[in-house]
């Protein structure tokens, strides 16, 4: 296995007592960070590094909204790290090359990180671990982003689960998730780095990129005002949001979570995606809160933890199906007869100008805030796939670019679920009627009016399709799939 330059980068001689390097990726937090905890326990000076890798083979570039979030999150993490006497170093490039460079510059004796689960990311990590180990440098990875590692949950036959309910039953049948690790009290660890190794740099002097030079924030034009108004990225904000949710909305989550006009969801998905909060922290805080609840309120807490389980399931599916964002998980759907792309319809959907209020409200919420209520995500996805007969991959790509929580597992998993091509997918014949969905889940049109102020006026566009006709066309197309070969 080689780096982007054609050969694996080599590290210099090992320095067993040298500083520790903590390589951060989708775990931008100090609390419940197993890699950081291990580095602190090693009791040597340490450096935290965030590496922006847009070069290694197979790594999917971030979308625009995700890049905005990453910038804010790194600013927050740098401040939190400095407050504990530590330092966050920023570097950019192919991970195999840059990690080797950092180890040499620092004279590091150990490198720690938390695991990732996409195939390209695993390949990069495997290569780096092998190179470091061969050079005599301690290299350890940890479980910091999932409650259950993908290789630990299997059916009785030893195969991965493809249906959520038995998967989650298997997850919850064993020991509960571990207790979260506390944040370190200090990152200003003792040790004379110069005496430990002939490093060219110490943790305090290691060169770091200027974050602004990465140009993660939009500039020409700057379209992020709505994101700034809607979100405060960072570990501290994540903890505050969790506490507020548990205190206020958790008891009614089960009955109101599908109502987009209500503040009944946690809004933690972008914080989970960037690892500003861990699933272990959410699990244990919710479990503690659940013990103080009874009846429907306690059931609401269990329902919320089940939603955390769906995130787990998505990552387990990604682990076993690394091309989840580009290939039908159920290969029978490769025969789906997608018609020629209607660019005008696709653009109307993207802009929230389809003439269907709930679809338009969701798409405009997405553009303004970088997020969308989960019930509405299903409705907008179903409309694109089953009313406009546009390939789910085009929708997945649009969400990847516009969501602040654009997650490599949950995003394509959700699109394939709606399309009927994925794991435990919605039945192929299930077509969400956006008008019936609006009447059921936004009966007073509160959510619609929040996002489509001209709804109900002459300025609102006419519907671009007939729901009945397009539903029949979608079902006819799915019948072709059924008749062409079995849908596995």
C-alpha positions in Angstrom: 0.0 0.0 0.0 1.4 3.4 -1.0 0.7 7.1 -0.3 -0.6 9.5 -2.9 3.0 10.2 -4.1 3.4 6.6 -5.1 5.4 5.3 -2.1 4.8 5.1 1.6 6.5 7.9 3.5 9.3 6.7 5.8 9.9 7.8 9.4 13.3 8.2 10.9 14.8 6.4 13.9 12.4 5.7 16.8 12.6 7.7 20.0 10.9 5.6 22.6 10.7 8.4 25.2 9.7 11.0 22.6 6.5 13.1 22.8 3.0 11.7 21.9 1.1 12.7 18.8 -2.7 12.6 18.9 -4.1 12.5 15.4 -7.6 13.9 15.3 -10.1 13.3 12.5 -13.9 13.0 13.2 -13.4 13.3 16.9 -12.9 17.0 17.6 -13.3 16.9 21.3 -11.3 16.6 24.5 -13.8 14.7 26.6 -14.4 11.0 26.0 -11.5 10.9 23.5 -9.8 7.5 24.0 -6.8 8.4 21.9 -6.2 11.6 23.9 -6.7 9.7 27.1 -4.1 7.1 26.1 -1.6 9.9 25.2 -2.2 11.6 28.6 -1.6 8.4 30.4 1.7 7.9 28.6 2.8 11.0 30.6 5.0 12.6 27.9 4.5 16.0 26.2 1.8 15.7 23.6 0.6 17.5 20.5 -2.8 17.3 19.0 -2.9 17.5 15.2 -5.8 17.9 12.8 -4.8 16.8 9.3 -7.0 17.9 6.4 -6.5 15.0 3.9 -8.1 15.7 0.5 -5.3 13.8 -1.3 -5.2 10.2 -0.3 -6.9 7.8 -2.7 -10.6 7.3 -2.2 -11.1 10.0 0.4 -14.3 11.9 -0.4 -13.8 15.7 -0.4 -16.0 17.6 2.0 -19.0 19.5 0.8 -19.4 23.2 1.3 -21.5 23.3 4.4 -19.3 20.6 6.1 -16.2 22.7 5.3 -17.8 25.7 7.0 -18.6 23.6 10.1 -15.1 22.2 10.2 -13.5 25.7 10.3 -15.7 26.7 13.3 -15.1 23.5 15.1 -11.3 23.7 14.7 -11.4 27.3 16.1 -13.4 26.1 19.1 -11.1 23.1 19.7 -7.9 25.2 19.4 -9.3 27.5 22.1 -10.3 24.6 24.4 -6.9 23.0 23.9 -5.0 26.2 24.7 -7.1 26.6 27.9 -5.6 23.3 29.2 -2.1 24.3 28.3 -1.9 22.3 25.0 -1.8 23.1 21.4 -3.6 22.1 18.2 -1.4 21.9 15.2 -3.0 22.0 11.7 -1.5 20.3 8.6 -2.8 19.5 5.2 -1.9 16.7 2.7 -1.8 13.0 2.3 -1.9 11.4 5.7 0.8 8.8 5.2 3.2 11.5 4.2 2.3 14.2 6.7 2.1 11.9 9.8 5.6 10.6 9.0 6.8 14.2 8.6 5.3 15.2 12.0 6.8 12.2 13.7 10.2 13.1 12.4 9.9 16.8 13.3 8.7 16.1 16.8 10.8 13.0 17.4 7.6 11.4 18.5 7.6 8.1 20.4 3.9 7.3 20.0 1.0 8.2 17.7 -2.6 7.7 18.9 -5.9 8.0 17.0 -9.5 6.9 17.0 -10.7 4.6 14.3 -12.6 5.4 11.1 -14.8 2.9 9.2 -14.8 3.8 5.5 -12.7 1.6 3.4 -10.4 4.3 2.0 -9.8 5.7 5.5 -9.1 2.2 6.9 -6.6 1.6 4.2 -4.8 4.8 5.0 -4.8 4.0 8.8 -3.6 0.5 8.2 -0.7 1.7 6.1 0.3 4.3 8.6 0.1 1.9 11.6 2.3 -0.6 9.7 4.9 2.1 8.8 5.1 3.4 12.4 5.3 0.0 13.9 8.1 -1.0 11.6 10.0 2.1 12.6 9.7 1.1 16.3 7.1 3.8 17.1 4.1 3.0 19.2 0.9 3.3 17.1 -2.5 2.6 18.7 -6.0 3.1 17.5 -9.1 3.2 19.6 -12.9 2.9 19.5 -14.1 6.4 19.9 -16.9 7.0 17.4 -19.2 4.1 17.6 -20.8 2.3 20.6 -20.2 -1.1 18.9 -17.4 -2.0 16.5 -18.7 -3.3 13.2 -16.8 -6.6 13.4 -18.3 -7.4 16.9 -22.0 -7.6 15.9 -22.8 -10.5 13.7 -25.7 -12.8 13.0 -25.7 -16.4 14.4 -24.3 -17.4 11.0 -21.4 -15.0 11.3 -22.7 -12.6 8.6 -23.4 -8.8 9.0 -27.0 -7.8 9.9 -29.1 -6.4 7.1 -32.2 -5.6 9.1 -32.2 -3.0 11.9 -34.4 -4.6 14.6 -32.4 -7.8 15.1 -29.2 -5.8 14.7 -30.2 -3.4 17.5 -31.4 -6.3 19.6 -28.0 -7.9 19.3 -26.3 -4.7 20.3 -28.4 -4.1 23.4 -28.3 -7.8 24.5 -24.7 -7.6 25.6 -22.9 -5.3 28.1 -23.9 -1.7 27.9 -21.6 0.8 26.2 -18.5 1.8 28.2 -18.6 4.8 30.5 -17.2 8.0 28.8 -13.7 9.1 29.6 -13.3 12.4 31.4 -11.5 15.3 29.6 -7.9 15.7 30.8 -7.4 18.2 33.6 -4.3 19.6 31.8 -2.5 19.1 28.5 0.7 20.8 29.8 2.4 17.6 30.5 5.9 17.3 32.0 9.1 16.3 30.3 12.2 17.7 28.6 11.5 17.0 25.0 14.9 18.1 23.8 16.5 15.6 26.2 14.2 12.8 25.1 14.9 13.0 21.4 16.8 15.1 18.9 13.6 16.6 17.6 13.8 19.7 15.4 10.6 21.0 17.0 9.0 20.8 20.4 5.2 20.5 20.9 5.2 24.3 21.5 7.2 25.1 18.3 5.9 22.6 15.8 4.9 24.6 12.7 1.2 24.8 12.0 -0.9 25.9 9.0 -2.9 29.0 9.3 -6.6 27.9 9.3 -7.7 30.7 7.1 -5.3 29.5 4.4 -7.4 26.4 4.0 -10.3 28.5 2.8 -12.9 26.3 4.3 -15.4 29.2 4.7 -17.2 30.6 1.7 -16.1 34.0 0.6 -17.2 34.9 -3.0 -20.0 34.8 -2.3 -20.4 34.3 1.5 -23.6 32.2 1.7 -23.1 31.1 5.3 -25.1 33.7 7.3 -27.9 31.3 7.8 -25.5 28.6 9.1 -24.0 31.1 11.5 -27.4 32.1 12.8 -28.5 28.5 13.3 -25.4 26.8 14.7 -22.6 27.2 17.2 -20.1 24.4 16.5 -17.8 23.0 19.2 -17.6 20.6 22.1 -19.0 23.1 24.6 -22.1 23.9 22.5 -22.7 20.1 22.0 -22.8 19.5 25.7 -25.1 22.5 26.3 -27.4 21.3 23.5 -27.6 17.7 25.0 -28.3 19.1 28.5 -31.1 21.3 27.2 -32.6 18.5 25.1 -32.6 16.0 28.1 -34.1 18.7 30.3 -36.9 19.9 28.0 -37.6 17.8 24.9 -36.7 14.2 25.8 -40.0 13.3 27.6 -42.0 14.3 24.5 -39.6 13.1 21.9 -41.6 10.0 21.2 -44.8 11.9 20.4 -43.4 15.0 18.8 -40.2 14.0 17.0 -42.0 13.8 13.6 -43.4 17.4 13.9 -40.9 19.7 12.2 -42.4 22.9 13.7 -41.8 21.6 17.2 -38.5 21.8 19.0 -38.6 18.1 20.0 -35.4 16.7 18.4 -31.9 16.9 19.8 -30.2 18.7 16.9 -27.0 16.8 17.8 -26.4 15.1 14.4 -23.7 17.6 13.2 -21.9 17.4 16.6 -21.9 13.6 16.3 -20.7 13.8 12.7 -17.7 15.9 13.7 -17.1 14.0 17.0 -17.7 17.1 19.1 -19.7 14.8 21.3 -19.5 11.0 21.4 -22.2 8.4 21.2 -21.1 7.2 24.6 -21.7 10.6 26.1 -25.1 10.7 24.6 -26.0 7.2 25.6 -25.0 7.5 29.3 -26.5 11.0 29.8 -29.8 9.8 28.2 -29.8 6.6 30.3 -29.3 8.6 33.5 -32.2 10.8 32.5 -34.3 7.8 31.6 -34.1 6.4 35.1 -35.9 9.5 36.3 -38.8 9.1 33.9 -41.8 6.8 33.8 -44.4 5.8 31.2 -44.5 7.5 27.9 -41.6 9.8 28.9 -39.3 6.8 29.6 -40.4 5.3 26.3 -39.4 8.5 24.6 -35.9 8.2 26.0 -35.7 4.6 24.7 -36.9 5.8 21.3 -34.2 8.4 21.2 -31.5 5.8 22.0 -32.9 3.7 19.2 -32.2 6.6 16.8 -28.6 6.6 18.0 -28.8 2.9 17.1 -29.8 3.7 13.5 -26.5 5.8 13.2 -24.6 2.7 14.4 -26.4 0.5 11.9 -25.5 2.9 9.1 -21.8 2.7 10.0 -21.9 -1.1 10.2 -23.5 -1.2 6.7 -20.8 1.2 5.4 -18.1 -0.9 6.9 -19.3 -3.9 4.9 -20.4 -2.0 1.8 -17.8 0.8 1.3 -19.3 2.0 -2.0 -22.6 2.8 -0.2 -22.7 6.3 -1.7 -22.4 5.2 -5.3 -23.7 1.6 -5.6 -27.1 0.0 -4.9 -26.7 -2.1 -1.8 -29.4 -4.5 -3.3 -28.0 -5.2 -6.8 -31.4 -5.9 -8.3 -32.0 -2.2 -8.3 -29.3 -1.8 -10.9 -32.0 -2.6 -13.4 -34.1 0.4 -12.4 -35.1 2.3 -15.6 -34.2 5.8 -14.7 -35.5 8.1 -17.4 -33.3 10.9 -19.0 -32.5 13.5 -16.3 -34.9 16.4 -16.1 -32.5 19.2 -15.2 -35.3 21.8 -14.7 -37.1 19.5 -12.2 -33.8 18.8 -10.4 -33.1 22.5 -10.1 -36.7 23.2 -8.8 -36.2 20.5 -6.2 -32.8 22.0 -5.1 -34.2 25.5 -4.9 -37.4 24.5 -3.0 -39.7 25.6 -5.9 -41.6 22.4 -6.7 -45.0 23.7 -5.7 -45.3 21.2 -2.9 -45.2 23.0 0.4 -43.5 20.5 2.7 -40.8 19.6 0.0 -40.1 23.3 -0.6 -40.0 24.1 3.1 -37.5 21.4 3.7 -35.2 22.3 0.8 -35.2 25.9 1.8 -34.5 25.0 5.4 -31.6 23.0 4.1 -30.1 25.8 2.0 -30.5 28.4 4.8 -29.4 26.4 7.8 -27.4 23.4 6.5 -29.9 21.0 8.1 -33.4 19.6 7.7 -35.8 17.9 10.0 -35.5 14.1 9.6 -39.2 13.5 8.7 -38.9 16.1 6.0 -35.6 14.6 4.7 -37.6 11.4 4.0 -40.3 13.3 2.2 -38.0 15.4 0.1 -35.9 12.3 -0.8 -39.0 10.3 -1.7 -40.3 13.2 -3.9 -37.0 13.3 -5.9 -36.8 9.6 -6.4 -40.4 8.5 -6.8 -42.2 11.6 -8.1 -39.4 13.1 -10.3 -37.8 9.7 -11.0 -34.3 11.1 -10.4 -31.5 8.8 -9.3 -31.1 8.8 -5.6 -27.3 9.4 -6.0 -28.0 12.9 -7.3 -29.9 13.7 -4.1 -27.3 12.1 -2.0 -24.6 14.3 -3.6 -26.7 17.5 -3.1 -27.2 16.7 0.6 -23.5 15.9 0.9 -22.7 19.4 -0.3 -25.4 21.3 1.7 -25.7 19.5 5.0 -23.5 20.5 8.0 -24.0 16.9 9.2 -23.1 15.3 5.9 -22.1 11.9 7.3 -20.3 9.3 5.1 -22.6 6.5 6.5 -25.9 8.1 7.4 -26.3 10.2 4.3 -26.1 7.5 1.7 -27.8 5.0 4.0 -30.8 7.3 4.3 -31.0 7.8 0.6 -30.9 4.1 -0.2 -33.4 3.4 2.5 -35.9 5.8 0.8 -35.1 4.5 -2.6 -35.7 0.9 -1.5 -32.2 -0.2 -2.6 -30.6 -0.3 0.8 -30.4 -2.2 4.0 -33.8 -2.7 5.8 -35.1 -0.3 3.2 -38.6 1.2 2.9 -40.7 -1.1 0.6 -40.3 -0.2 -3.0 -44.0 0.6 -3.2 -43.9 3.1 -0.3 -44.2 6.6 -1.9 -44.5 9.4 0.5 -47.3 11.7 -0.6 -45.9 15.2 0.4 -49.4 16.8 0.7 -50.6 14.0 3.1 -47.3 14.2 5.0 -47.8 18.0 5.4 -51.4 17.6 6.6 -50.3 15.0 9.1 -47.1 16.4 10.5 -47.5 20.2 9.9 -51.3 20.6 10.0 -51.2 24.3 10.9 -48.5 25.0 8.3 -46.2 26.4 10.9 -43.0 24.8 9.5 -44.1 25.7 5.9 -44.6 29.4 6.8 -41.2 29.5 8.6 -39.5 28.5 5.4 -41.7 29.4 2.5 -43.1 32.9 3.4 -44.9 33.2 0.0 -46.8 30.0 0.4 -50.5 30.6 -0.2 -49.9 33.7 -2.3 -49.8 34.2 -6.1 -46.0 34.2 -5.9 -45.8 30.6 -4.9 -45.1 28.3 -7.9 -47.6 25.8 -9.3 -46.8 22.1 -8.8 -44.3 20.8 -11.3 -45.7 17.3 -11.4 -49.0 15.4 -10.8 -48.6 13.2 -7.7 -50.9 10.5 -8.9 -49.4 10.1 -12.3 -45.8 10.2 -11.0 -46.6 7.6 -8.3 -48.0 5.3 -10.9 -44.9 5.8 -13.1 -42.7 5.0 -10.1 -44.6 1.8 -9.3 -44.4 0.7 -12.9 -40.6 1.3 -12.9 -40.3 -0.7 -9.8 -42.3 -3.5 -11.4 -39.7 -3.7 -14.1 -37.0 -4.1 -11.5 -39.0 -6.9 -9.9 -39.6 -8.7 -13.2 -36.0 -8.3 -14.5 -34.4 -10.3 -11.7 -34.8 -10.9 -8.0 -34.1 -8.0 -5.7 -31.6 -9.5 -3.3 
